[in-house]
Amino acid sequence: MIPNIAGIYGKPPADVVDLPAGAVQFSPLMPGASELGSQAEGTLASMTMLAPPGTLERRYTLAQALRAVAPGGSFVALAPKDQGGTRLRKEMQAFGCTIEEAARRHHRIAICARPDRLTGIDEAITEGGPQLLSDLGLWSQPGVFSWDRIDPGSALLLQHLPAQSGRGADFGCGVGVLARAVLTSPKVAQLTLIDIDRRAIQSAQRNLDDPRLSFRWTDVREPNPDLTALDFVVMNAPFHDAGTEDRGLALNFVKRAAESLRAGGVCWLTANRHLPYEAAMKPLFKRVDLKIETGGYKIYEAHT
Ligand SMILES: C[S@@+](CC[C@H](N)C(=O)[O-])C[C@H]1O[C@@H](n2cnc3c(N)ncnc32)[C@H](O)[C@@H]1O
């Protein structure tokens, strides 16, 4: 039977391509979305994809999506020209697709019918899939924040973070680098890891096995009514949303931390030096101490 489920990945701009009505969302950056890797082969009628910018991540995602679409189904992939768009045609040709290419509003659009026979799919899925980084002792995946190295801002916080105690949260936990350090304190009773990226949460679950942990694939900006009266929050707050700088996102993280802490709770934050955290934190916390400023990063300890 010909499937009738249309797939969509991310948020393709509506003025660049037609968006299918009622499509199933597959982006790991949209909490609640379905997972391409779990979609049985040939069970989607079509796919419309805003292809991700990183090469390994993009090839992985294209390969998974091509596998999921039924032979003959419509496949439309697009990306801004400077974020992988110019590579789409060749990458999809290498998977066995016959591509028609269009350009619109700084995007390249690659269109094809899903071929009967795909080539090179398994390699792309292995190269872009979850993997154990033996030097870091961590599972990670291309596309996750700083996927194959410890971010310098996080490394700086790890050097200066004292032992925490009580109930806490790691906002934007990534693969669990900060949480791994926090859990070394026996005084930590509970730790909630939150990230908007499903791949980060799945990696963190593989990396950390501890009864004190809980994991949430959700947006920190959404209400988390049970995350109140926390003793501590740690974070390396994001300041990019969909590839563009979004200072509001980082400031939302700070606000959410202040709301989630008990009176006298503490937030440890690592931040890029150029971001104006201090001004945003001062009205929200009783005390804000700049602990370290070096190499383009700042570490703050803020008390409610
Ligand atoms: C700067 S990274 C820090 C990751 C990790 N804590 C570390 O130190 O390596 C910020 C993380 O926040 C996540 N993130 C971005 N926007 C988010 C949101 N609105 N809600 C929850 N997590 C978000 C990203 O997926 C990313 O993993």
The ligand as an SDF file (V2000), in Angstrom:
LIG
                    3D

 27 29  0  0  0  0  0  0  0  0999 V2000
   26.2360   26.0030   25.0990 C   0  0  0  0  0  0  0  0  0  0  0  0
   25.4720   24.4240   25.0010 S   0  0  0  0  0  0  0  0  0  0  0  0
   26.0000   23.6730   26.5260 C   0  0  0  0  0  0  0  0  0  0  0  0
   25.9180   22.1730   26.5080 C   0  0  0  0  0  0  0  0  0  0  0  0
   26.5120   21.4700   27.7460 C   0  0  0  0  0  0  0  0  0  0  0  0
   25.9290   21.9720   28.9630 N   0  0  0  0  0  0  0  0  0  0  0  0
   28.0090   21.6640   27.7740 C   0  0  0  0  0  0  0  0  0  0  0  0
   28.4710   22.3650   28.6620 O   0  0  0  0  0  0  0  0  0  0  0  0
   28.7070   21.1150   26.9080 O   0  0  0  0  0  0  0  0  0  0  0  0
   23.7950   24.8320   25.2590 C   0  0  0  0  0  0  0  0  0  0  0  0
   22.8150   23.6760   25.1650 C   0  0  0  0  0  0  0  0  0  0  0  0
   21.5070   24.2310   25.3050 O   0  0  0  0  0  0  0  0  0  0  0  0
   20.6220   23.5380   24.4520 C   0  0  0  0  0  0  0  0  0  0  0  0
   19.4990   24.4320   24.1640 N   0  0  0  0  0  0  0  0  0  0  0  0
   19.4160   25.4220   23.2450 C   0  0  0  0  0  0  0  0  0  0  0  0
   18.2230   26.0470   23.3320 N   0  0  0  0  0  0  0  0  0  0  0  0
   17.5390   25.4260   24.3150 C   0  0  0  0  0  0  0  0  0  0  0  0
   16.2460   25.6000   24.8700 C   0  0  0  0  0  0  0  0  0  0  0  0
   15.4410   26.5700   24.4410 N   0  0  0  0  0  0  0  0  0  0  0  0
   15.8490   24.7740   25.8660 N   0  0  0  0  0  0  0  0  0  0  0  0
   16.6730   23.7710   26.3020 C   0  0  0  0  0  0  0  0  0  0  0  0
   17.9110   23.5690   25.8140 N   0  0  0  0  0  0  0  0  0  0  0  0
   18.3390   24.3770   24.8460 C   0  0  0  0  0  0  0  0  0  0  0  0
   21.4540   23.1850   23.2430 C   0  0  0  0  0  0  0  0  0  0  0  0
   20.8860   22.0730   22.5520 O   0  0  0  0  0  0  0  0  0  0  0  0
   22.8160   22.8870   23.8760 C   0  0  0  0  0  0  0  0  0  0  0  0
   22.9520   21.5250   24.1730 O   0  0  0  0  0  0  0  0  0  0  0  0
  1  2  1  0
  2  3  1  0
  2 10  1  0
  3  4  1  0
  4  5  1  0
  5  6  1  0
  5  7  1  0
  7  8  2  0
  7  9  1  0
 10 11  1  0
 11 12  1  0
 11 26  1  0
 12 13  1  0
 13 14  1  0
 13 24  1  0
 14 15  1  0
 14 23  1  0
 15 16  2  0
 16 17  1  0
 17 18  1  0
 17 23  2  0
 18 19  1  0
 18 20  2  0
 20 21  1  0
 21 22  2  0
 22 23  1  0
 24 25  1  0
 24 26  1  0
 26 27  1  0
M  CHG  2   2   1   9  -1
M  END
$$$$
